[in-house]
Amino acid sequence: MTDADDLDLAVGADTFTDQAGLEVAVVGAGAIGATVAYDLAREGVDVTLYDRGGVASGATGRAAGVCYDAFADALDAELAGEAIERFRSLSGDDTFPFVECPYVWLAREGDADRADAIRDQIQRMQDNGVVALEMDAEALGERFPALRTDDVAVAGIAGAAGYVDPAAYTACLAAAATGAGATLETDTPVDVRTDPARVSRPDGTIHEVDAVLVAAGARTKALLADAGIPLAVKPYRVQALVADGDFAEPMCYDATGGFYLRPHADGVLVGDGTEAWEADPNDYDHNADSAFVDDIRDRVAYRVPEIAGGELDRAWAGLCTATPDRDPLVGAVRDDLYVATGFQGHGVMRAPAIGQRLAREICGGSGVDAFDPTRFDGDEAFDVVDGMALEPN
């Protein structure tokens, strides 16, 4: 692991205002919390990073690590581009690997709505300056012979993409944060309070600070509720597995089949298994359902015939968080209290960019207006939607 001085995050000296004496508590040592802690510590902020377990012990440690810039919305595309550039600049032999790998998303013949949505998405991406190509079945098969393509109506390809080990990334940033002066307190569940901003440790001691950031994944809602602040967010359960196989590229999302896959050091990582109802972060099954495992392996073997019959290495379930408009809640809920949640499964891939912007906002800069967490009252009724699902035209 490198120390903080070895990581070039390209954070300009004029990005932040003078932060001498500012003290911040970050609750949640996942990908976003660790990134914010690092960026704050680099600017001289007195920051403490708390987690009820260990670094990346929650949703981050169960994430897929798929990273791409296949977003048609201008803001999403900008954030994805920033994040990928930061992954590239941070990765290395002494930090963590970021493996460059094309990202493909496709719709099958007979799925006209999703096919049209992909074509529209690619056009809007190109309008935003994102490098994306449209391919038919024949061209896709020639470019990626490992994929079965005879049933493909249309596919999109994003070249600025890759994958990362989420736990390795987060451990690197947490270590770099402490190297820059931050304090790391793991195995320390805390309660969040306001007026003034503070956290309460298990031994009853109070840590008063200038600002608190809650980036505790699916537990963020409950932590803020205890502080009297409702959030329009729902945790939901997702599932994934790793199976043996020889598969180098691409990362792929089969929109019609409803699953994604990417190369993995132990074979191939496959996932989705979204449950469209709210889950209890304190009481959910961490193991993948046997029916999911059998079904998803069959679906993937259809798309990638060469990995059919690969031995199951492991399978698991984790939690993502949904919001009414599928955009995250990022920023201040009051002057001294900030949140980062509701990423619909895209938290790790956005962490380098969101972390930098949140650190800037906490230090007095501008936030991401579109992700303002106060845009909802907190009591909205909404359905859980798979974060990767296409929105048909």
N, C-alpha and C positions, 0 to 999 in steps of 0.2 A: 504494500500500500504506500502511495506517495504521501508527502505532507502537503499542506495547503499551498505552499509556495510553488509546488510543481504543477499545479492545475491552472491552466490558462483559460478562464471562463469568459474572457473578452468583456468584462464589466468595466465600462469606462469610468474614469475618475469623476466625470461630471454627471454620472447617472444618479448619485445620491447627494443629499444635503449633508451638512456637518452633523455627525451622529455621536459626538462625544457625550458620554453619560447616559445614552439611551439604553434601557434594559427591557428585554423581551423574553417571554416564555413561549416556546413552541410546543404544543401538545400533539404528539404523534410523530414517531420516528420512521415514517414511511418515506417513499420517494420524494414527495413534495415537501414534507416537514424537514427532511435532511437537507434538501436543496436550499430552502429558505434559510435554515440555520447557517449553512455555509456562506451564502451570499451576505447575510447580515454580519456574521463574524468577520468577513473580509473587509467590511466597512467600519470595523471598530465597535460594533454594537455588542453590549454585554448580553449574550443570548444563552439560555438554558433549553436544551432539547429533552423533553420528557417522553417516556413511553411506558405503558402498563406492562409490556413484555420486553422483547428485545428489539433491536434494529430490524426493520422489515419483517416483523413477526405477524403482522396483520394481512390486509389485502395485498400489499405490495409483494410479500413473499409468496403469494398464490397467483400472481398475475402472469400473463403469457409473455410479456416483453416485446410484443409486436409494435413496431414504430414505422409510421409512414406519413406522407404528406398528401394523401388522396382525399382532400377536402375541397368542396366546391365553394363553400362560404369563405369570403376574403379573410375574415379574422381567424377562422380555424386554420386556413392555409398558412397564414403568417406565423401563427403560433407553432404549427407543426414544422415549418421550415426552420424556425429559430431553435426548436428543441433538437432536431436532427443535427444541426450544425454544432450544437453544444455537446451532444453525445459524441460526435466525431472528435471534437477538440479535447474532450476529457478522457476518452478511451485510450488504452495502451497496455503494454505488457505489465506495467506496474499498477494499473488501476482496475479496469474491467474491459472485457471485449465488447465492441459494438460491431456486429457482423453485417456488412453491406449485403442486401439481398432484395431483388425486385419484389414488388407487391402487386398481385393480380386479384381483381374482383370480377366475378362473372355471373351471368344469368343464363339459364338453360332455355332451349327451344320450348315454346309453349308458355313461357313466363313473360308475356309482352310488357306488363307493367314494370317489372324490374329491369327488363332490357331497355325500355325507354328511359327509365330513371338513370341507368348507367350512362347512356349516351348523353343525356342532358347534363349529368354531373361532369363528364369529361369535357364537354364544351365549356361549362362555367369554370372549370379548373384552368383550362387553357386561357380563357379570358382574364383570369387572375394571375397569369404568368407562371402557373404550375406546370411542370413538364409531365404530361400524361398522354398516353396513346390509346387509341381504340383498335382492337383486333377482332377478326372473325375467327371461327373455329380452326380453319386451316393454318392461318398465320400463327395463332397461339400454339398449336401443336408443333409447328416447326421451331418456334422459339423455346418452348418448354416441353421436350419430349416425354418427361416423366408424367405429365398430366394427360388424362383422358379428355379429349376435346370434341369428340364427334357430336355431342349433344349441346354444345355451347352456341347460344345465339349471339352474344356479344361479350367482350371482356375489356376491361380497362387495365392499364399497366402504369404504375408509378415507379420511376427509377430511383427517386430519392427516398430510400427506405432501408430498413434493416431490423435486426432484433438484438435484444440485450438481455442479460440475466438481471432481473429487477433487484434481487437481493444483493448481488455484487455491486451494482450501481449505487444502491442506497448505502451499503456499508462503506463504500469509497467516499461518498459525500459526507457521511456522518464522521468518519475519521478525519477528513479534511477540515470539517467544521471545528472539531476539537483541536486540530493542529493550528487553526486560526484563532483559537482562544475561547471557543464555545465550551459549555459544560454539558455533558451527556449524563442523564439520569434515567437509566432503564430499570425495568421491574419496579416502576414507581407510578401507580395509578394516581391521578390527581382529579380534584374537582375544580371547576372553573367558576369564578365569581366576578362580579363587576362592582363598580362604584366604591372603591377603585378597582381596576383590573388586577386580578391576583389568581393564584392557584393554591389549593390546599393539598398538602402532602398527606400520605397515610398516617404519619406520626402526629398529625395535627398542626404542624408548623405551616405558616402562611408565607408564601413568596409573592410579595407585592412588586409589580413591574409597571412599566409605562404602557405596555401593550401585551396582549395575549393573542396568539394565533392557534386556532384549533383546526388541525389537519389530521384528524383521527379516523378517517375513512367512515365506515358504517356506524361508528360510535359517536361521530360528531353531533348528530341530531340529539341524542340523549344528553350529551355533555352541555349543549347549548340550552336544552329544555330545562335542565337543572339550574341554569343561570337565568331562567325566565325569558328565553328567546326562542320562539318557534322557528323551525326551518322547513321549507317545502322540499323535503328530500325523503326518499324511501330506499332503504337497503334491500337488495334482492340477491338471490343465490344464483351462481353460475358454476359450471363444471368443466373440467379439462382432464386430459390424460397424456402420458408419454408412452409411446410404443416403439419397439425396436424397428429399425428400417434404415435403408441407405437412401437418403433424400437430401439433395443439396439446395434446390431452388425450384420454384419461387415460394414466397409466402403467398397464401391464397385464401380468399374468402368466397365460398360458394353461396351466393345470396339466395338462390333457389333452394339449395339443400340445407341452408341454415347452419353452417359450421365454418370454422377457419382452421388453418394448419400452418405450421412453420417448421423449418429444420430445427433440430435440437441436438445437443452434444450426444445424447443417448438414443437418437433416432428421429422421431417426429413428434411434435407437440400439437395436439388437436383439442379444440374446445368450442364451447358455446353452452349448451345445456341450460339456457336461461329459464328461470322460473318467474313467471309474470305476476308475482304477488310479493308483498312486503315480508321480509324475513326479520327475525329477532337476532341481533348481533350476539346476544348472550346465550342463545339456544338454537343453534342450527347445526345440521349434520355436515361435518368437515369432510366426509367421505363421499365420493361420487356414487350415484345410484347405479346398480348393476345393469338396469335397463338402459340407462344412458350409455354406459361403457359398451355394451353389445351393439347398440344402434349406431353410435358414432363411428365405431370401428368399421362397420359394414359400409357406411356412407363414404368414409375416407378411402377405403379399399376400392370402391367404385371409381373415385376420382383419381387416385394414384395407385394403379394396379400393382406396381412393383413392391409396395409395402404391405400387401395383403398377407395376412397370417403372421405378422410380426408379434412377438411376445409383448404382453402388457408389462410395462416397467412400473408405472404407478398411476393412480388416478385420485383426484381430489375435488373438493368444492371450496369456493371462496365467496366473498360478498362484493358486489359493486353497489353504486348508489345512483338513483335516478332522480330527475327533477321534472316539473311539468312541461318544460320546453326543450328538454334534453341538453341544455347548456348547463355548465357547472355554476355553483355558487362560490364566488371568489372575491374576497375583499372585506371591507369593513361593515359590520352590522351595527356598530356604534364607534365612537371616536377611538376607543382603546381596545376593541375586540374585533378580531378578524377570523374568517373561516375560509376553508378550501375543501369543498366536497361536491358530490353530485357529478362525477366525471363519466358516468355511463360506461365504465371499463376503459377509459382513455387516460387515466390519471398518470400512469407510469410514462406513457409516450409523450405526455405534455409537461412532465415534471421539470425538465431543465428550463423551459420557457416560463411556465407559470410561477415557478419558484423565484426566478429573477424578478419578475414583475411584482410579485407579492412583496418581496423584500424592499423594492423601491417604494411601493405604496406605504408600507409600514414606516419607512423613513421619510415620509412626507411628500412623496411623489404622486403621480397619477396612477389610478387603478385601471382595470378593464371594465369599462362602463357596461358592456353587454352582459357581463357576468355578475353585476351588482347583486349581492345576496338579498338586498332589501326590495328587489323588484316583485317579490311575492309576499303575501301576508304570513304565510307559514301554515295555513290550514286548508290549502287548496286540495281538491280531490283530483287525482289523475291516475292513469294506468302506467304500469311499468312496461317499458319497451326495450327490447334488446338494443344495446348501444351500437352495434354494427349494422343493424337492419337498415335497408334502403327505404326511403320514403317515395312510394310510387307517385307519378305525376297525376 
